[in-house]
Amino acid sequence: MMLTRVVGKGRTEAMDLADLDARLDAFVKCAVDVGTGDARFAYHLATERPDWLVIGLDALEAPMGEIAYRASRKPARGGRENLLLLRAAIEALPAELAQIADEVDVLLPWGALLEGIVRARSEIVQGIAALAREGAVVNLTLNGEIWLDSTPARYEDLPVPTPAYVAESIEPEFRRAGIELGPARYLTADEAKGLPTTWARRLGHGRLHPRFVHMNGVRRGP
Ligand SMILES: C[S@@+](CC[C@H](N)C(=O)[O-])C[C@H]1O[C@@H](n2cnc3c(N)ncnc32)[C@H](O)[C@@H]1O
């Protein structure tokens, strides 16, 4: 299977395993931001960690276009050689991406990714686990309140992921998939406001303390 790389607005390219392997070899570690949206967080990570390959992954390519274009420019113009943006759904993860990540981040997901985590659907949880190599860190941050006041119809029945709900209903499925999650906690107001992602900014707008539920995990060995 070929990978689909987003290289600009409305522009994608096929990418093969040899190309991916060459990039992995050029950097010491790899982080994957799942449901990267406009890739702002992935771009931030790539800037903070120039010796890491940072992959932003999303089922939709359009929102990644602008940052894909910026990343392709010269470094002085915002280019980031260590940022790779790929279009793929986590439940249909291309085999090339299996166990490539030393860190997997999922920030404020929406759609199938959110439902899959909150309802602990095995195809979504296993997709996240499949990315992570043994010992990899897994960071999950969920919005813990939005559907209390402005619930889109399809989320009406979606449980609110409180720390207690995570422990009871989400953690066991991650454990089955090979990821040991620590206890979930609410981010402090400063932590929530400081998350460098577009959705953290949107969801935090007008709120003194956005209720973001955070958990850390580690990928077990076989
Ligand atoms: C609310 S946006 C958050 C984007 C970004 N993490 C942020 O914090 O700004 C959620 C993203 O998850 C993506 N997503 C939803 N279901 C997905 C799936 N099954 N696989 C990969 N990405 C998915 C959506 O396309 C969307 O871009």
The ligand as an SDF file (V2000), in Angstrom:
LIG
                    3D

 27 29  0  0  0  0  0  0  0  0999 V2000
  -11.5030   18.7280   16.3350 C   0  0  0  0  0  0  0  0  0  0  0  0
  -10.2870   18.2850   15.1570 S   0  0  0  0  0  0  0  0  0  0  0  0
   -8.8330   18.4800   16.1980 C   0  0  0  0  0  0  0  0  0  0  0  0
   -7.6410   18.7590   15.4350 C   0  0  0  0  0  0  0  0  0  0  0  0
   -6.3600   19.0250   16.2240 C   0  0  0  0  0  0  0  0  0  0  0  0
   -5.8980   17.8510   16.9750 N   0  0  0  0  0  0  0  0  0  0  0  0
   -6.4830   20.2200   17.1550 C   0  0  0  0  0  0  0  0  0  0  0  0
   -6.4290   20.0270   18.3800 O   0  0  0  0  0  0  0  0  0  0  0  0
   -6.6180   21.3450   16.6470 O   0  0  0  0  0  0  0  0  0  0  0  0
  -10.4010   16.4990   15.0810 C   0  0  0  0  0  0  0  0  0  0  0  0
   -9.7410   15.8840   13.8770 C   0  0  0  0  0  0  0  0  0  0  0  0
   -9.8490   14.4610   13.9790 O   0  0  0  0  0  0  0  0  0  0  0  0
   -9.9220   13.9630   12.6610 C   0  0  0  0  0  0  0  0  0  0  0  0
  -10.4610   12.6070   12.6580 N   0  0  0  0  0  0  0  0  0  0  0  0
  -11.7130   12.2300   12.9750 C   0  0  0  0  0  0  0  0  0  0  0  0
  -11.8550   10.9060   12.8260 N   0  0  0  0  0  0  0  0  0  0  0  0
  -10.6500   10.4350   12.4010 C   0  0  0  0  0  0  0  0  0  0  0  0
  -10.1670    9.1360   12.0640 C   0  0  0  0  0  0  0  0  0  0  0  0
  -10.9600    8.0750   12.1330 N   0  0  0  0  0  0  0  0  0  0  0  0
   -8.8770    9.0020   11.7000 N   0  0  0  0  0  0  0  0  0  0  0  0
   -8.0670   10.0980   11.6290 C   0  0  0  0  0  0  0  0  0  0  0  0
   -8.4810   11.3490   11.9090 N   0  0  0  0  0  0  0  0  0  0  0  0
   -9.7550   11.5210   12.2910 C   0  0  0  0  0  0  0  0  0  0  0  0
  -10.8340   14.9530   11.9670 C   0  0  0  0  0  0  0  0  0  0  0  0
  -10.7160   14.8800   10.5470 O   0  0  0  0  0  0  0  0  0  0  0  0
  -10.3810   16.2780   12.5560 C   0  0  0  0  0  0  0  0  0  0  0  0
   -9.4290   16.9260   11.7370 O   0  0  0  0  0  0  0  0  0  0  0  0
  1  2  1  0
  2  3  1  0
  2 10  1  0
  3  4  1  0
  4  5  1  0
  5  6  1  0
  5  7  1  0
  7  8  2  0
  7  9  1  0
 10 11  1  0
 11 12  1  0
 11 26  1  0
 12 13  1  0
 13 14  1  0
 13 24  1  0
 14 15  1  0
 14 23  1  0
 15 16  2  0
 16 17  1  0
 17 18  1  0
 17 23  2  0
 18 19  1  0
 18 20  2  0
 20 21  1  0
 21 22  2  0
 22 23  1  0
 24 25  1  0
 24 26  1  0
 26 27  1  0
M  CHG  2   2   1   9  -1
M  END
$$$$
